[in-house]
């Protein structure tokens, strides 16, 4: 059952591929209307900073319809995501963007592709943001704050848009409304997945990350209110609010959330995998479709939604830095043991029956981390599936078959 017209609107209309195409058309319209659009690859950026400069930040899509890796320029250091983006640019795409922001040191692939990009397309406006290598502490906060100041100065010099404190305050309020609503949607579904479809949530989240405006936020708030009302009717609202608070703080209690369901309950983990692609694969695999997806720990989904708000009581750049570095379960500033502990608690607390580990093709961090995730799942007594995936879903039939077989295996455990 859908919750609110907003969820209905974003759930049934378009396929994953069509959503990408539709988003590109809208971006082209905004660009032709004079909007300065800055595409970014890594989701943990302070989008408030760009809005404070009068610039629209838009999380770049990997186009599932693009083929070809441009092997003459992109060698084995490039993951499938960066190959896809580079291919799009080489084929004349990404023309709606006035510039692109790349992370400077989160992984070798993005670093090296950024260097190749600048060499191959010297007229493109490429910005870099360097993140601290250390875990979250005050030194790392100040380091990233200074990097954000430098980026802010570059944005002003390149686009002629100075940083505005008033625009920053408006941007923080905008993003806070987005996260308040999206967090409620995620928490409601974790407690009772029948309240609203996973695909509806991730479409709304992706819409905001692509077009951060009040229209999308109004849809999110409307859907969150509907989900909250249904949770209250079911006597689950207290549990939802408590879980949301725990997830935002990154500290979970051991209290289990009872799952009265005849369907398996699954968590999907991974890095920069598109949640809409996951929804598409599960629906095509048949059985229970997306109904089994309790939540994701994906960089384009959960991790962005549960990033803490920017507190403007202090220096704005330090405040934005602290928000970014407090994002949950993020390798940039957290060691692997802490993230594994968080996952293990979720597997137990949310009564999870299965874990799907997404591995972006040619992504070394995903490949290196998968064995540790498998070990955590085994210790928790939860079956796990490794799912090698690329943005083009080039091996789609095999992926759907593996998911279907995994669901059939789990089905007997919940009867």
N, C-alpha and C positions, 0 to 999 in steps of 0.2 A: 504494500500500500504506500502511495506517495504521500509526502507531507508538504502541503502548500503548493501553490501554482508554480513557484519558482523551480522546485525540484522536478515537477512534471515537465516544465518547459525545457529544461536542459537534459532530461533523461532520454526522451524517446525520439528526438528529432533527427540527429545526425550520427553517423558512424565516426570512429576515431579519425579516419582519413578525411572525412568530410569536415569535421571540426577544424582540422589543421587548415584545410583549404579556405573555409569560411573566415578563420582568424586572419589569414594572410590577406584576404580581400578587404577586411575591415581595417587592418593596419595600413594598407595601400591608400584607402580613403582618408584616413587621418593624416598620413604623410602628405598627400596631395593638397590637403587643406591647410598645410603650414605647420602641423604639429612636429616638434622635435622628438623623435623616438629613439631611445637608446636601448639596443638589445643587450641582454646579458646572459651568460651561460650558467654561472654558478648561482644557485637560488639564495644562498645566505649572504645577501647584501642589504644594506640599509636603503630600501627603496624610498624611504622618507627623504634621503639626501637629494635624490634626483628630482623629486617633486618640489623640494625647496628651491631648486634652480629653474623651475618651470619646464622641466624635461619629463617626458613620459617614459618610465622604465618598463620594459617588456621582456619577460623570460622567453628566450629563443626556443622555438619548436624544432625538433628533428623531424623532417618530412618523410613519412613512410613511403611516399611515392618516388623519392629520389633514389636513383641507382648509380653505381660507379663510385670508386674510392679515390680516383686521381692518384694512382700509385706512383706516378712520376714525381709528385710533390710530397705526398704523405706516405711515410715509411711505417715500419712496424711499431713505432712508438705511439701511434695514434689509435685511440679507442674508436669503436664504431660510432659513438655520438659525435666526436669531433670530425671524423671522416665525413659523416653525413652533412654537418654544417659547412665544412670546407667545400664539399661537392656542390651544395646549393649555391654558394658564392661563386664558384667556378663556372656554374651553368647560368649565371646572370641573376640569381636570386638574391634575397635579402635587401632589395633595393629600397624598401620602405624605411630602413633604419639609417639614422643620421650618424650613428657610431655604434661601436660594440665594446662592451666591457668584458675582459677576460681575467680570471684569477691568475695571480703571478706564481704561486708556489703550492697549490693544493695537490697537483699531480703533475708528473712529467709530461703526460700527453697534452694537457691544456697549455702548459708552458711552451712546449716545442711547437705545437700547432700555431700558437700566437706568433712565434718568431717567423714561421713559414708564411703566415698570413701577411705579416707586415712586408715581407720581401716580395711576395707574389702580387699583393695589391697595395702598393705604397700610398695610394691616395685615400684609402679607407682610414677613418678616424678610429684608431684602436686605443682603448684605455686599459690600464692595468691596475689591479688592486692586490697588494701583497698582504697576506695574512700572517700572523705570528705562528711560529712552529710549536711554541710551548703550549701547555694546557692553560686553562683559564686562571689568570692571576692579574694583579694590578699592573705589572710591567707589560703584559700582553695587551691589556686594555689601552694603555697609553701608546704602545707601538701602533696598534691599529687606528687609534684616534688620529695620530699624526699622518698615517697613510690616507685617511679619509679627508684630512685637511688638504693634502696635496692633490687628491683627486678632485675635491671641490674647486680648488684653484684652477685646475686644468679644464674643468667643465666651463668655468666662467670665461677663461681665455679663448677656448675653442668656439663656444656657442654664443658668447656675449650675454650670458644669463647669470647675473650675480646671485649669490646665496641670500635667501630672504628668511629672516627669523619668523615673520608672520606666516609665510608659506610652509615653513617647517612645522609650526604648531598645527596648522590645518592638515598637513600630511600625516603627522603623528595621530591626530584624532581619526583620520580616515582609515589608517592601517589598524588602529586599535579596534575600530568597529568591525573590520574584516575578521580579525583574529578572534574577537569575542564570539561572533556568530559561527565561524568555522570550527572553533574549539568545541562549542556546544554540539555541533553536528557530529563531529568525530566521537565525542564522549557518549552521546546518545546511542550511536550505532554500536559502540563497544559493549554497552550494557545490554542492548536489545537490537539486534541487527534487522529485526522486522519493522523497525520504526521508519526507516528511509533507505533508499537504495545507495549503495556505495558509489555507483556511477554518477548519481546526481550530486553527491558531495564533491567528488574530485573534479567534475565539470565546473562547478561553481568556483572552486579554489583556483582551477586553471584559468578560468575566465578573468578572475581578479589579477592573477600574476601576469596575464597578457594585456589586460586593459584595466588598470587600477583606477576605477571611477565609482561614483556614488550609485550609479544604476546597478552595477553588479553587487555592490554591498547591500543595497536594499533587498535584492533577491535572497542573499545569504541570511540577512536578519529575519526576513519573513519565514524562511524555511526553518531557521533555528528556533523561532518562536513556536512554530507548529510542532516541531520535534519535542521541545520542552513541555508543551501542553500535554502531548500524548504520554510523555514520561511521567508527568505528574498524575495523570489519570490511571496509569499502571502502577502507581506507588513506587516509581523508580527514580524520581527526580533527585532525591537526596543522594543516592548512590552516584548518579550522573555528575552532580556538582562536585562531590568529593573526588571522584576520579579525575575530572577535569583539573581540579586544583593540584592533585598529585602529579599529573602529567606535566603541568606547566612548571612545577617546582622541580621535576625530575627525581622525586623521592616517592617511591611507591610503598604502601603498606603490604603486608602479607595476606590481607583479607581477600578471599576469593569472591569473584562475582559469579553467582550461580547462573548457569546457562540452561534454560529450559527449552531445548531445541533438539529436533531429530535430524538436523543437518550438521555436518562437520563445521567447526569454527577454525578459520585459517588466518594467520598473519603473513603478510608479504613483506620481506625485507630486501634491501639493496641500496644502491647508490642513486645515480641520476637516471632512473628508469621512469618512463612516463606512466603515471597511474591509469590514464585512459587506455593505454595499450594493455595493461593488466586486466582491466575490466572487460575489454574486448575479447581477450583470449579466454577468460573464464566463461563468458557468456556463450562463446562459440563452442566451448568444450562440452556444453550440455550439462546433464545432471542438474545441479542446483544453481549453476551460473554464478553471478556475482553475490548471491545471497550468502555464500559461505565466507566472504571476505569480511572479517570482523574489523580489521584496520590494516593500515600499511605503516611501515617505517621508512618510506621513500623520501628522498630529498625534495622532490617536487610536490610532496603531499604533507604528511604528518610533521616532518621536521621544520617545514616553513610555517605551518599553522601554529605550532606550539613554541615559536620563538617569543621570548618575553618582550613586553612593550618598551619603548624608549621613554626614559624618565628625564624630562626636561628641567628638572631642578638643578642639574649640574651642567658642566660644559657640554654643548650639544654633540660635539664630535666624540667625546668620551662616552656620552650616553648612548649614541648609536653604536659605538664599538662594543660597549658592555652588552647591549641587546644581541648583537650578532654572535658574540662569543659565548652567550648563554643558550644558544639554540641547542635543542636536545639531540643526544646520540649522534654527534657530529665529529667525524674524524679529524677535522682541522684543529680542534683544541682539546679533544678528549682522547685518552689512551684506550686501547682496545679492551682491557679488563673492565673498565667502567661501563662501556657500552654492552658488553656481554652480560654483565650483571643486570643491567636494565632490561635486556631482552629476556633473560631467564625469569625475572619477576613478572613480566608481561605474560609469558607463556603460562605461568601458574595462576596469576591473578585473574586473567580473562578466560580461564577454562578453555585453552586452545587445544585443538586436536591435531593440527598440522601446521608446518612452517614451509613456506616457499621462499627460496633464496634466489633472487634475480642476480645474474652475473652478466653485466654489460660486456659484450664481445670485445676482446682485446684490452679489457680494463684490468691492469695488474692489481690495483687495490681490491677489486671485487674478488679476483681469483685467490689472492693471498688470504682474504678474510673468510672465505667460504668454509674451510675446514674447522675454524674456530666456532662458527655459527652452527655447523653440524654437531660439534661436540656438545655445545650448550643444549641443543634440542634433544640429543641422546640422553644427557644427564637429567633432563626434565621429563623424559619418557614420551617425547613428541616426535612423531615421524616427520622427516624433512625431505623436500624435493629441491634439487639444484636445477635452475632453469636458465640456461644460456640464452641470451636474448640480444637482439640488435634493434635499432629504431625502425628499420624497414620491415621487421617481422618476416625476414626472408625465408625462414624455415617454419612458417606458421602452422602448417599441418602437423608437423612433429611436435611443436610446442603444445598445441591443443590436445594431441593424443597423450602426451605425458601428463598434462593436467587432468584429463579425464581418467586416466588409469590411477592417478594419485587419489582422486576423489572416490573412486570405486573402492580403493584399499581402505580409505578412512571411514567409509559409510558404515561398515560393520561395527566400528568402535563406538558409534553413537546410538545404536538401536537399543 
